[in-house]
Each structure stands twice: as structure tokens, then as C-alpha cells.
Amino acid sequence: MTSPCTGRDGRPFVPTDQAAYSLGMRPGQFRAWASRRGLRPAGHRPNPRRGQPLALWDLVDITDALNPTTRVA
């Protein structure tokens, strides 16, 4: 069950910098990678330094993008 701050598997959403680090990328690289795979942030939270809100990502969406299902004919 999801809540405003947890994903489909119950784990908390992660900000862009943590998601990027987990894949060995910089935040800009991660955003480009996610965009190419059609991933969108699962939520946002206010930026403590003002400016744009911080994007939050669901780890299940990232895992699904890393392990695409193979289609059998």
C-alpha cells in the first residue's frame, strides 16, 4: 500500500541524488536515463534551499526499468 511518502513496496521514496548514486550516476545523468525509459518522479518535496522542489523516485519503478520483462513470442 502506498502513502504520500512511500512507494509500492512500502520503502520510502528517494531523492534524485540518492537514486543517481545507487546506479553510479550523477543526478543529471540519472534524470536523462529515467527520461529515456519513461520514468517520472513519484512525488516532490520542498527544497530546503528554496528553488525547485526535489523530485522523489519510487525504487520499484527504477528496478522495473533496470530489469525489463522479456517478451516471449
mmJSON file of the N, C-alpha and C atoms, coordinates in Angstrom:
{"data_MODEL":{"atom_site":{
"group_PDB":["ATOM","ATOM","ATOM","ATOM","ATOM","ATOM","ATOM","ATOM","ATOM","ATOM","ATOM","ATOM","ATOM","ATOM","ATOM","ATOM","ATOM","ATOM","ATOM","ATOM","ATOM","ATOM","ATOM","ATOM","ATOM","ATOM","ATOM","ATOM","ATOM","ATOM","ATOM","ATOM","ATOM","ATOM","ATOM","ATOM","ATOM","ATOM","ATOM","ATOM","ATOM","ATOM","ATOM","ATOM","ATOM","ATOM","ATOM","ATOM","ATOM","ATOM","ATOM","ATOM","ATOM","ATOM","ATOM","ATOM","ATOM","ATOM","ATOM","ATOM","ATOM","ATOM","ATOM","ATOM","ATOM","ATOM","ATOM","ATOM","ATOM","ATOM","ATOM","ATOM","ATOM","ATOM","ATOM","ATOM","ATOM","ATOM","ATOM","ATOM","ATOM","ATOM","ATOM","ATOM","ATOM","ATOM","ATOM","ATOM","ATOM","ATOM","ATOM","ATOM","ATOM","ATOM","ATOM","ATOM","ATOM","ATOM","ATOM","ATOM","ATOM","ATOM","ATOM","ATOM","ATOM","ATOM","ATOM","ATOM","ATOM","ATOM","ATOM","ATOM","ATOM","ATOM","ATOM","ATOM","ATOM","ATOM","ATOM","ATOM","ATOM","ATOM","ATOM","ATOM","ATOM","ATOM","ATOM","ATOM","ATOM","ATOM","ATOM","ATOM","ATOM","ATOM","ATOM","ATOM","ATOM","ATOM","ATOM","ATOM","ATOM","ATOM","ATOM","ATOM","ATOM","ATOM","ATOM","ATOM","ATOM","ATOM","ATOM","ATOM","ATOM","ATOM","ATOM","ATOM","ATOM","ATOM","ATOM","ATOM","ATOM","ATOM","ATOM","ATOM","ATOM","ATOM","ATOM","ATOM","ATOM","ATOM","ATOM","ATOM","ATOM","ATOM","ATOM","ATOM","ATOM","ATOM","ATOM","ATOM","ATOM","ATOM","ATOM","ATOM","ATOM","ATOM","ATOM","ATOM","ATOM","ATOM","ATOM","ATOM","ATOM","ATOM","ATOM","ATOM","ATOM","ATOM","ATOM","ATOM","ATOM","ATOM","ATOM","ATOM","ATOM","ATOM","ATOM","ATOM","ATOM","ATOM","ATOM","ATOM","ATOM","ATOM","ATOM","ATOM","ATOM","ATOM","ATOM"],
"id":[1,2,3,4,5,6,7,8,9,10,11,12,13,14,15,16,17,18,19,20,21,22,23,24,25,26,27,28,29,30,31,32,33,34,35,36,37,38,39,40,41,42,43,44,45,46,47,48,49,50,51,52,53,54,55,56,57,58,59,60,61,62,63,64,65,66,67,68,69,70,71,72,73,74,75,76,77,78,79,80,81,82,83,84,85,86,87,88,89,90,91,92,93,94,95,96,97,98,99,100,101,102,103,104,105,106,107,108,109,110,111,112,113,114,115,116,117,118,119,120,121,122,123,124,125,126,127,128,129,130,131,132,133,134,135,136,137,138,139,140,141,142,143,144,145,146,147,148,149,150,151,152,153,154,155,156,157,158,159,160,161,162,163,164,165,166,167,168,169,170,171,172,173,174,175,176,177,178,179,180,181,182,183,184,185,186,187,188,189,190,191,192,193,194,195,196,197,198,199,200,201,202,203,204,205,206,207,208,209,210,211,212,213,214,215,216,217,218,219],
"type_symbol":["N","C","C","N","C","C","N","C","C","N","C","C","N","C","C","N","C","C","N","C","C","N","C","C","N","C","C","N","C","C","N","C","C","N","C","C","N","C","C","N","C","C","N","C","C","N","C","C","N","C","C","N","C","C","N","C","C","N","C","C","N","C","C","N","C","C","N","C","C","N","C","C","N","C","C","N","C","C","N","C","C","N","C","C","N","C","C","N","C","C","N","C","C","N","C","C","N","C","C","N","C","C","N","C","C","N","C","C","N","C","C","N","C","C","N","C","C","N","C","C","N","C","C","N","C","C","N","C","C","N","C","C","N","C","C","N","C","C","N","C","C","N","C","C","N","C","C","N","C","C","N","C","C","N","C","C","N","C","C","N","C","C","N","C","C","N","C","C","N","C","C","N","C","C","N","C","C","N","C","C","N","C","C","N","C","C","N","C","C","N","C","C","N","C","C","N","C","C","N","C","C","N","C","C","N","C","C","N","C","C","N","C","C","N","C","C","N","C","C"],
"label_atom_id":["N","CA","C","N","CA","C","N","CA","C","N","CA","C","N","CA","C","N","CA","C","N","CA","C","N","CA","C","N","CA","C","N","CA","C","N","CA","C","N","CA","C","N","CA","C","N","CA","C","N","CA","C","N","CA","C","N","CA","C","N","CA","C","N","CA","C","N","CA","C","N","CA","C","N","CA","C","N","CA","C","N","CA","C","N","CA","C","N","CA","C","N","CA","C","N","CA","C","N","CA","C","N","CA","C","N","CA","C","N","CA","C","N","CA","C","N","CA","C","N","CA","C","N","CA","C","N","CA","C","N","CA","C","N","CA","C","N","CA","C","N","CA","C","N","CA","C","N","CA","C","N","CA","C","N","CA","C","N","CA","C","N","CA","C","N","CA","C","N","CA","C","N","CA","C","N","CA","C","N","CA","C","N","CA","C","N","CA","C","N","CA","C","N","CA","C","N","CA","C","N","CA","C","N","CA","C","N","CA","C","N","CA","C","N","CA","C","N","CA","C","N","CA","C","N","CA","C","N","CA","C","N","CA","C","N","CA","C","N","CA","C","N","CA","C","N","CA","C","N","CA","C","N","CA","C"],
"label_alt_id":[null,null,null,null,null,null,null,null,null,null,null,null,null,null,null,null,null,null,null,null,null,null,null,null,null,null,null,null,null,null,null,null,null,null,null,null,null,null,null,null,null,null,null,null,null,null,null,null,null,null,null,null,null,null,null,null,null,null,null,null,null,null,null,null,null,null,null,null,null,null,null,null,null,null,null,null,null,null,null,null,null,null,null,null,null,null,null,null,null,null,null,null,null,null,null,null,null,null,null,null,null,null,null,null,null,null,null,null,null,null,null,null,null,null,null,null,null,null,null,null,null,null,null,null,null,null,null,null,null,null,null,null,null,null,null,null,null,null,null,null,null,null,null,null,null,null,null,null,null,null,null,null,null,null,null,null,null,null,null,null,null,null,null,null,null,null,null,null,null,null,null,null,null,null,null,null,null,null,null,null,null,null,null,null,null,null,null,null,null,null,null,null,null,null,null,null,null,null,null,null,null,null,null,null,null,null,null,null,null,null,null,null,null,null,null,null,null,null,null],
"label_comp_id":["MET","MET","MET","THR","THR","THR","SER","SER","SER","PRO","PRO","PRO","CYS","CYS","CYS","THR","THR","THR","GLY","GLY","GLY","ARG","ARG","ARG","ASP","ASP","ASP","GLY","GLY","GLY","ARG","ARG","ARG","PRO","PRO","PRO","PHE","PHE","PHE","VAL","VAL","VAL","PRO","PRO","PRO","THR","THR","THR","ASP","ASP","ASP","GLN","GLN","GLN","ALA","ALA","ALA","ALA","ALA","ALA","TYR","TYR","TYR","SER","SER","SER","LEU","LEU","LEU","GLY","GLY","GLY","MET","MET","MET","ARG","ARG","ARG","PRO","PRO","PRO","GLY","GLY","GLY","GLN","GLN","GLN","PHE","PHE","PHE","ARG","ARG","ARG","ALA","ALA","ALA","TRP","TRP","TRP","ALA","ALA","ALA","SER","SER","SER","ARG","ARG","ARG","ARG","ARG","ARG","GLY","GLY","GLY","LEU","LEU","LEU","ARG","ARG","ARG","PRO","PRO","PRO","ALA","ALA","ALA","GLY","GLY","GLY","HIS","HIS","HIS","ARG","ARG","ARG","PRO","PRO","PRO","ASN","ASN","ASN","PRO","PRO","PRO","ARG","ARG","ARG","ARG","ARG","ARG","GLY","GLY","GLY","GLN","GLN","GLN","PRO","PRO","PRO","LEU","LEU","LEU","ALA","ALA","ALA","LEU","LEU","LEU","TRP","TRP","TRP","ASP","ASP","ASP","LEU","LEU","LEU","VAL","VAL","VAL","ASP","ASP","ASP","ILE","ILE","ILE","THR","THR","THR","ASP","ASP","ASP","ALA","ALA","ALA","LEU","LEU","LEU","ASN","ASN","ASN","PRO","PRO","PRO","THR","THR","THR","THR","THR","THR","ARG","ARG","ARG","VAL","VAL","VAL","ALA","ALA","ALA"],
"label_asym_id":["A","A","A","A","A","A","A","A","A","A","A","A","A","A","A","A","A","A","A","A","A","A","A","A","A","A","A","A","A","A","A","A","A","A","A","A","A","A","A","A","A","A","A","A","A","A","A","A","A","A","A","A","A","A","A","A","A","A","A","A","A","A","A","A","A","A","A","A","A","A","A","A","A","A","A","A","A","A","A","A","A","A","A","A","A","A","A","A","A","A","A","A","A","A","A","A","A","A","A","A","A","A","A","A","A","A","A","A","A","A","A","A","A","A","A","A","A","A","A","A","A","A","A","A","A","A","A","A","A","A","A","A","A","A","A","A","A","A","A","A","A","A","A","A","A","A","A","A","A","A","A","A","A","A","A","A","A","A","A","A","A","A","A","A","A","A","A","A","A","A","A","A","A","A","A","A","A","A","A","A","A","A","A","A","A","A","A","A","A","A","A","A","A","A","A","A","A","A","A","A","A","A","A","A","A","A","A","A","A","A","A","A","A","A","A","A","A","A","A"],
"label_entity_id":["1","1","1","1","1","1","1","1","1","1","1","1","1","1","1","1","1","1","1","1","1","1","1","1","1","1","1","1","1","1","1","1","1","1","1","1","1","1","1","1","1","1","1","1","1","1","1","1","1","1","1","1","1","1","1","1","1","1","1","1","1","1","1","1","1","1","1","1","1","1","1","1","1","1","1","1","1","1","1","1","1","1","1","1","1","1","1","1","1","1","1","1","1","1","1","1","1","1","1","1","1","1","1","1","1","1","1","1","1","1","1","1","1","1","1","1","1","1","1","1","1","1","1","1","1","1","1","1","1","1","1","1","1","1","1","1","1","1","1","1","1","1","1","1","1","1","1","1","1","1","1","1","1","1","1","1","1","1","1","1","1","1","1","1","1","1","1","1","1","1","1","1","1","1","1","1","1","1","1","1","1","1","1","1","1","1","1","1","1","1","1","1","1","1","1","1","1","1","1","1","1","1","1","1","1","1","1","1","1","1","1","1","1","1","1","1","1","1","1"],
"label_seq_id":[1,1,1,2,2,2,3,3,3,4,4,4,5,5,5,6,6,6,7,7,7,8,8,8,9,9,9,10,10,10,11,11,11,12,12,12,13,13,13,14,14,14,15,15,15,16,16,16,17,17,17,18,18,18,19,19,19,20,20,20,21,21,21,22,22,22,23,23,23,24,24,24,25,25,25,26,26,26,27,27,27,28,28,28,29,29,29,30,30,30,31,31,31,32,32,32,33,33,33,34,34,34,35,35,35,36,36,36,37,37,37,38,38,38,39,39,39,40,40,40,41,41,41,42,42,42,43,43,43,44,44,44,45,45,45,46,46,46,47,47,47,48,48,48,49,49,49,50,50,50,51,51,51,52,52,52,53,53,53,54,54,54,55,55,55,56,56,56,57,57,57,58,58,58,59,59,59,60,60,60,61,61,61,62,62,62,63,63,63,64,64,64,65,65,65,66,66,66,67,67,67,68,68,68,69,69,69,70,70,70,71,71,71,72,72,72,73,73,73],
"pdbx_PDB_ins_code":[null,null,null,null,null,null,null,null,null,null,null,null,null,null,null,null,null,null,null,null,null,null,null,null,null,null,null,null,null,null,null,null,null,null,null,null,null,null,null,null,null,null,null,null,null,null,null,null,null,null,null,null,null,null,null,null,null,null,null,null,null,null,null,null,null,null,null,null,null,null,null,null,null,null,null,null,null,null,null,null,null,null,null,null,null,null,null,null,null,null,null,null,null,null,null,null,null,null,null,null,null,null,null,null,null,null,null,null,null,null,null,null,null,null,null,null,null,null,null,null,null,null,null,null,null,null,null,null,null,null,null,null,null,null,null,null,null,null,null,null,null,null,null,null,null,null,null,null,null,null,null,null,null,null,null,null,null,null,null,null,null,null,null,null,null,null,null,null,null,null,null,null,null,null,null,null,null,null,null,null,null,null,null,null,null,null,null,null,null,null,null,null,null,null,null,null,null,null,null,null,null,null,null,null,null,null,null,null,null,null,null,null,null,null,null,null,null,null,null],
"Cartn_x":[0.842,0.0,0.885,0.566,1.379,0.804,1.656,1.253,1.942,1.703,2.34,3.871,4.501,5.963,6.584,5.771,6.321,5.864,6.676,6.398,5.514,5.415,4.541,4.963,6.239,6.711,6.855,6.43,6.487,7.758,8.771,10.012,9.806,10.511,10.357,10.889,10.305,10.808,12.215,13.019,14.379,14.511,15.295,15.523,16.448,16.514,17.284,18.743,19.373,20.795,21.035,20.156,20.314,20.042,19.033,18.728,19.903,20.474,21.61,22.812,23.095,24.241,24.103,22.881,22.68,22.978,22.928,23.22,24.593,25.361,26.69,26.661,25.65,25.494,25.474,25.629,25.401,23.919,23.363,21.934,21.455,22.226,21.836,21.791,22.758,22.775,21.567,21.241,20.094,18.8,18.619,17.399,17.276,18.387,18.362,18.047,18.655,18.407,16.933,16.39,14.985,14.062,14.393,13.569,13.542,14.691,14.745,13.9,13.721,12.93,11.495,11.128,9.757,9.42,10.425,10.176,9.869,8.965,8.626,8.732,9.05,9.107,7.767,7.814,6.603,6.029,6.833,6.383,7.431,7.146,8.055,8.008,9.069,9.068,9.737,9.431,10.032,11.552,12.208,13.662,14.05,14.898,15.274,16.082,16.697,17.486,16.695,15.389,14.496,14.703,13.909,14.026,13.074,13.44,12.591,12.427,11.234,11.057,11.947,12.289,13.114,12.229,12.634,11.896,12.164,11.141,11.259,10.903,11.699,11.562,11.194,10.351,9.958,10.995,11.595,12.618,12.082,10.813,10.222,10.223,9.924,9.952,11.358,12.362,13.75,14.136,13.766,14.068,13.398,12.14,11.434,12.136,12.655,13.352,14.683,15.318,16.589,16.399,15.277,15.002,13.757,13.865,12.665,12.253,10.97,10.482,10.745,11.096,11.343,10.047,9.812,8.588,8.868,8.002,8.127,7.065,7.498,6.554,5.701],
"Cartn_y":[-1.177,0.0,1.238,2.188,3.395,4.487,5.361,6.552,7.721,8.935,10.075,10.043,9.244,9.245,7.867,6.856,5.523,4.986,4.099,3.541,2.316,1.647,0.474,-0.676,-0.746,-1.84,-1.431,-0.228,0.231,0.954,0.945,1.677,3.153,4.023,5.467,5.858,6.903,7.468,7.996,8.036,8.561,9.795,10.785,11.958,11.599,12.477,12.238,11.902,12.622,12.368,10.966,10.45,9.091,8.054,8.296,7.366,7.301,8.456,8.502,7.772,8.021,7.393,5.872,5.368,3.919,3.255,4.017,3.473,3.909,4.605,5.047,6.194,7.046,8.177,9.489,10.567,11.897,12.211,13.158,13.463,13.786,14.567,14.899,13.668,12.782,11.539,10.669,10.633,9.836,10.382,11.692,12.279,11.958,12.014,11.677,10.194,9.333,7.903,7.609,8.215,7.999,8.501,9.627,10.186,9.262,8.706,7.781,6.536,6.156,4.971,5.3,6.55,6.956,7.014,7.044,7.15,8.594,8.756,10.074,10.031,11.154,11.162,10.757,10.059,9.621,10.717,11.715,12.808,13.896,14.895,16.023,16.456,17.083,17.691,19.053,19.961,21.293,21.229,22.112,22.2,23.058,22.544,23.343,24.593,24.612,25.779,26.702,26.515,27.261,26.827,27.328,26.938,25.806,25.044,23.953,22.878,22.282,21.164,19.991,19.171,17.991,16.847,16.214,15.071,13.85,13.054,11.817,10.644,9.584,8.448,7.194,6.362,5.086,4.042,3.352,2.363,1.214,0.897,-0.168,0.229,1.494,1.962,1.856,2.2,2.125,0.673,-0.211,-1.637,-2.193,-1.819,-2.278,-1.808,-0.593,-0.062,-0.779,-1.214,-1.93,-3.357,-3.952,-5.349,-5.444,-5.035,-5.105,-6.565,-6.754,-8.111,-8.507,-9.74,-10.219,-10.761,-10.443,-10.903,-12.214,-13.156,-14.459,-14.526,-14.885,-14.937,-16.168],
"Cartn_z":[0.0,0.0,0.0,-0.836,-0.905,-0.019,0.428,1.163,0.479,0.921,0.25,0.25,1.126,1.176,0.997,0.684,0.456,-0.894,-1.441,-2.752,-2.694,-3.825,-3.948,-3.052,-2.709,-1.856,-0.389,-0.046,1.338,1.715,0.836,1.134,0.837,1.546,1.29,-0.085,-0.643,-1.89,-1.656,-2.713,-2.606,-3.502,-3.063,-3.921,-5.085,-6.052,-7.272,-6.976,-6.051,-5.8,-5.249,-4.399,-3.883,-4.966,-5.786,-6.88,-7.852,-8.168,-9.089,-8.495,-7.232,-6.564,-6.573,-6.366,-6.31,-7.647,-8.744,-10.065,-10.581,-9.755,-10.157,-11.154,-11.045,-11.972,-11.206,-11.954,-11.405,-11.58,-10.793,-10.898,-12.321,-13.06,-14.434,-15.326,-15.143,-15.911,-15.56,-14.271,-13.849,-14.448,-14.409,-14.974,-16.457,-17.199,-18.623,-18.819,-18.013,-18.08,-17.816,-16.768,-16.417,-17.518,-18.097,-19.164,-20.38,-20.734,-21.875,-21.646,-20.397,-20.068,-19.687,-19.779,-19.488,-18.008,-17.146,-15.708,-15.342,-14.42,-13.901,-12.383,-11.758,-10.294,-9.691,-8.581,-7.899,-7.01,-6.709,-5.855,-5.788,-4.985,-4.796,-3.342,-2.897,-1.565,-1.684,-0.77,-0.839,-0.726,-1.449,-1.406,-0.208,0.699,1.875,1.515,0.337,-0.078,-0.995,-1.034,-1.927,-3.365,-4.234,-5.628,-5.963,-6.984,-7.441,-6.377,-6.299,-5.359,-5.75,-4.771,-5.017,-5.512,-6.603,-7.139,-6.273,-6.053,-5.286,-6.192,-6.103,-7.003,-6.237,-6.843,-6.268,-6.709,-5.753,-6.068,-6.923,-6.801,-7.613,-9.086,-9.377,-10.763,-11.348,-10.547,-11.006,-11.255,-10.342,-10.501,-11.748,-11.967,-13.165,-14.436,-14.435,-15.617,-15.842,-14.763,-14.884,-15.37,-15.053,-15.387,-16.257,-17.507,-18.36,-18.582,-18.667,-18.9,-20.333,-20.527,-21.875,-22.448,-23.69,-24.327,-25.039,-24.822,-25.463,-26.557,-27.764,-28.893,-28.837],
"occupancy":[1.0,1.0,1.0,1.0,1.0,1.0,1.0,1.0,1.0,1.0,1.0,1.0,1.0,1.0,1.0,1.0,1.0,1.0,1.0,1.0,1.0,1.0,1.0,1.0,1.0,1.0,1.0,1.0,1.0,1.0,1.0,1.0,1.0,1.0,1.0,1.0,1.0,1.0,1.0,1.0,1.0,1.0,1.0,1.0,1.0,1.0,1.0,1.0,1.0,1.0,1.0,1.0,1.0,1.0,1.0,1.0,1.0,1.0,1.0,1.0,1.0,1.0,1.0,1.0,1.0,1.0,1.0,1.0,1.0,1.0,1.0,1.0,1.0,1.0,1.0,1.0,1.0,1.0,1.0,1.0,1.0,1.0,1.0,1.0,1.0,1.0,1.0,1.0,1.0,1.0,1.0,1.0,1.0,1.0,1.0,1.0,1.0,1.0,1.0,1.0,1.0,1.0,1.0,1.0,1.0,1.0,1.0,1.0,1.0,1.0,1.0,1.0,1.0,1.0,1.0,1.0,1.0,1.0,1.0,1.0,1.0,1.0,1.0,1.0,1.0,1.0,1.0,1.0,1.0,1.0,1.0,1.0,1.0,1.0,1.0,1.0,1.0,1.0,1.0,1.0,1.0,1.0,1.0,1.0,1.0,1.0,1.0,1.0,1.0,1.0,1.0,1.0,1.0,1.0,1.0,1.0,1.0,1.0,1.0,1.0,1.0,1.0,1.0,1.0,1.0,1.0,1.0,1.0,1.0,1.0,1.0,1.0,1.0,1.0,1.0,1.0,1.0,1.0,1.0,1.0,1.0,1.0,1.0,1.0,1.0,1.0,1.0,1.0,1.0,1.0,1.0,1.0,1.0,1.0,1.0,1.0,1.0,1.0,1.0,1.0,1.0,1.0,1.0,1.0,1.0,1.0,1.0,1.0,1.0,1.0,1.0,1.0,1.0,1.0,1.0,1.0,1.0,1.0,1.0],
"B_iso_or_equiv":[0.0,0.0,0.0,0.0,0.0,0.0,0.0,0.0,0.0,0.0,0.0,0.0,0.0,0.0,0.0,0.0,0.0,0.0,0.0,0.0,0.0,0.0,0.0,0.0,0.0,0.0,0.0,0.0,0.0,0.0,0.0,0.0,0.0,0.0,0.0,0.0,0.0,0.0,0.0,0.0,0.0,0.0,0.0,0.0,0.0,0.0,0.0,0.0,0.0,0.0,0.0,0.0,0.0,0.0,0.0,0.0,0.0,0.0,0.0,0.0,0.0,0.0,0.0,0.0,0.0,0.0,0.0,0.0,0.0,0.0,0.0,0.0,0.0,0.0,0.0,0.0,0.0,0.0,0.0,0.0,0.0,0.0,0.0,0.0,0.0,0.0,0.0,0.0,0.0,0.0,0.0,0.0,0.0,0.0,0.0,0.0,0.0,0.0,0.0,0.0,0.0,0.0,0.0,0.0,0.0,0.0,0.0,0.0,0.0,0.0,0.0,0.0,0.0,0.0,0.0,0.0,0.0,0.0,0.0,0.0,0.0,0.0,0.0,0.0,0.0,0.0,0.0,0.0,0.0,0.0,0.0,0.0,0.0,0.0,0.0,0.0,0.0,0.0,0.0,0.0,0.0,0.0,0.0,0.0,0.0,0.0,0.0,0.0,0.0,0.0,0.0,0.0,0.0,0.0,0.0,0.0,0.0,0.0,0.0,0.0,0.0,0.0,0.0,0.0,0.0,0.0,0.0,0.0,0.0,0.0,0.0,0.0,0.0,0.0,0.0,0.0,0.0,0.0,0.0,0.0,0.0,0.0,0.0,0.0,0.0,0.0,0.0,0.0,0.0,0.0,0.0,0.0,0.0,0.0,0.0,0.0,0.0,0.0,0.0,0.0,0.0,0.0,0.0,0.0,0.0,0.0,0.0,0.0,0.0,0.0,0.0,0.0,0.0,0.0,0.0,0.0,0.0,0.0,0.0],
"pdbx_formal_charge":[null,null,null,null,null,null,null,null,null,null,null,null,null,null,null,null,null,null,null,null,null,null,null,null,null,null,null,null,null,null,null,null,null,null,null,null,null,null,null,null,null,null,null,null,null,null,null,null,null,null,null,null,null,null,null,null,null,null,null,null,null,null,null,null,null,null,null,null,null,null,null,null,null,null,null,null,null,null,null,null,null,null,null,null,null,null,null,null,null,null,null,null,null,null,null,null,null,null,null,null,null,null,null,null,null,null,null,null,null,null,null,null,null,null,null,null,null,null,null,null,null,null,null,null,null,null,null,null,null,null,null,null,null,null,null,null,null,null,null,null,null,null,null,null,null,null,null,null,null,null,null,null,null,null,null,null,null,null,null,null,null,null,null,null,null,null,null,null,null,null,null,null,null,null,null,null,null,null,null,null,null,null,null,null,null,null,null,null,null,null,null,null,null,null,null,null,null,null,null,null,null,null,null,null,null,null,null,null,null,null,null,null,null,null,null,null,null,null,null],
"auth_seq_id":[1,1,1,2,2,2,3,3,3,4,4,4,5,5,5,6,6,6,7,7,7,8,8,8,9,9,9,10,10,10,11,11,11,12,12,12,13,13,13,14,14,14,15,15,15,16,16,16,17,17,17,18,18,18,19,19,19,20,20,20,21,21,21,22,22,22,23,23,23,24,24,24,25,25,25,26,26,26,27,27,27,28,28,28,29,29,29,30,30,30,31,31,31,32,32,32,33,33,33,34,34,34,35,35,35,36,36,36,37,37,37,38,38,38,39,39,39,40,40,40,41,41,41,42,42,42,43,43,43,44,44,44,45,45,45,46,46,46,47,47,47,48,48,48,49,49,49,50,50,50,51,51,51,52,52,52,53,53,53,54,54,54,55,55,55,56,56,56,57,57,57,58,58,58,59,59,59,60,60,60,61,61,61,62,62,62,63,63,63,64,64,64,65,65,65,66,66,66,67,67,67,68,68,68,69,69,69,70,70,70,71,71,71,72,72,72,73,73,73],
"auth_comp_id":["MET","MET","MET","THR","THR","THR","SER","SER","SER","PRO","PRO","PRO","CYS","CYS","CYS","THR","THR","THR","GLY","GLY","GLY","ARG","ARG","ARG","ASP","ASP","ASP","GLY","GLY","GLY","ARG","ARG","ARG","PRO","PRO","PRO","PHE","PHE","PHE","VAL","VAL","VAL","PRO","PRO","PRO","THR","THR","THR","ASP","ASP","ASP","GLN","GLN","GLN","ALA","ALA","ALA","ALA","ALA","ALA","TYR","TYR","TYR","SER","SER","SER","LEU","LEU","LEU","GLY","GLY","GLY","MET","MET","MET","ARG","ARG","ARG","PRO","PRO","PRO","GLY","GLY","GLY","GLN","GLN","GLN","PHE","PHE","PHE","ARG","ARG","ARG","ALA","ALA","ALA","TRP","TRP","TRP","ALA","ALA","ALA","SER","SER","SER","ARG","ARG","ARG","ARG","ARG","ARG","GLY","GLY","GLY","LEU","LEU","LEU","ARG","ARG","ARG","PRO","PRO","PRO","ALA","ALA","ALA","GLY","GLY","GLY","HIS","HIS","HIS","ARG","ARG","ARG","PRO","PRO","PRO","ASN","ASN","ASN","PRO","PRO","PRO","ARG","ARG","ARG","ARG","ARG","ARG","GLY","GLY","GLY","GLN","GLN","GLN","PRO","PRO","PRO","LEU","LEU","LEU","ALA","ALA","ALA","LEU","LEU","LEU","TRP","TRP","TRP","ASP","ASP","ASP","LEU","LEU","LEU","VAL","VAL","VAL","ASP","ASP","ASP","ILE","ILE","ILE","THR","THR","THR","ASP","ASP","ASP","ALA","ALA","ALA","LEU","LEU","LEU","ASN","ASN","ASN","PRO","PRO","PRO","THR","THR","THR","THR","THR","THR","ARG","ARG","ARG","VAL","VAL","VAL","ALA","ALA","ALA"],
"auth_asym_id":["A","A","A","A","A","A","A","A","A","A","A","A","A","A","A","A","A","A","A","A","A","A","A","A","A","A","A","A","A","A","A","A","A","A","A","A","A","A","A","A","A","A","A","A","A","A","A","A","A","A","A","A","A","A","A","A","A","A","A","A","A","A","A","A","A","A","A","A","A","A","A","A","A","A","A","A","A","A","A","A","A","A","A","A","A","A","A","A","A","A","A","A","A","A","A","A","A","A","A","A","A","A","A","A","A","A","A","A","A","A","A","A","A","A","A","A","A","A","A","A","A","A","A","A","A","A","A","A","A","A","A","A","A","A","A","A","A","A","A","A","A","A","A","A","A","A","A","A","A","A","A","A","A","A","A","A","A","A","A","A","A","A","A","A","A","A","A","A","A","A","A","A","A","A","A","A","A","A","A","A","A","A","A","A","A","A","A","A","A","A","A","A","A","A","A","A","A","A","A","A","A","A","A","A","A","A","A","A","A","A","A","A","A","A","A","A","A","A","A"],
"auth_atom_id":["N","CA","C","N","CA","C","N","CA","C","N","CA","C","N","CA","C","N","CA","C","N","CA","C","N","CA","C","N","CA","C","N","CA","C","N","CA","C","N","CA","C","N","CA","C","N","CA","C","N","CA","C","N","CA","C","N","CA","C","N","CA","C","N","CA","C","N","CA","C","N","CA","C","N","CA","C","N","CA","C","N","CA","C","N","CA","C","N","CA","C","N","CA","C","N","CA","C","N","CA","C","N","CA","C","N","CA","C","N","CA","C","N","CA","C","N","CA","C","N","CA","C","N","CA","C","N","CA","C","N","CA","C","N","CA","C","N","CA","C","N","CA","C","N","CA","C","N","CA","C","N","CA","C","N","CA","C","N","CA","C","N","CA","C","N","CA","C","N","CA","C","N","CA","C","N","CA","C","N","CA","C","N","CA","C","N","CA","C","N","CA","C","N","CA","C","N","CA","C","N","CA","C","N","CA","C","N","CA","C","N","CA","C","N","CA","C","N","CA","C","N","CA","C","N","CA","C","N","CA","C","N","CA","C","N","CA","C","N","CA","C","N","CA","C","N","CA","C","N","CA","C","N","CA","C"],
"pdbx_PDB_model_num":[1,1,1,1,1,1,1,1,1,1,1,1,1,1,1,1,1,1,1,1,1,1,1,1,1,1,1,1,1,1,1,1,1,1,1,1,1,1,1,1,1,1,1,1,1,1,1,1,1,1,1,1,1,1,1,1,1,1,1,1,1,1,1,1,1,1,1,1,1,1,1,1,1,1,1,1,1,1,1,1,1,1,1,1,1,1,1,1,1,1,1,1,1,1,1,1,1,1,1,1,1,1,1,1,1,1,1,1,1,1,1,1,1,1,1,1,1,1,1,1,1,1,1,1,1,1,1,1,1,1,1,1,1,1,1,1,1,1,1,1,1,1,1,1,1,1,1,1,1,1,1,1,1,1,1,1,1,1,1,1,1,1,1,1,1,1,1,1,1,1,1,1,1,1,1,1,1,1,1,1,1,1,1,1,1,1,1,1,1,1,1,1,1,1,1,1,1,1,1,1,1,1,1,1,1,1,1,1,1,1,1,1,1,1,1,1,1,1,1]
}}}
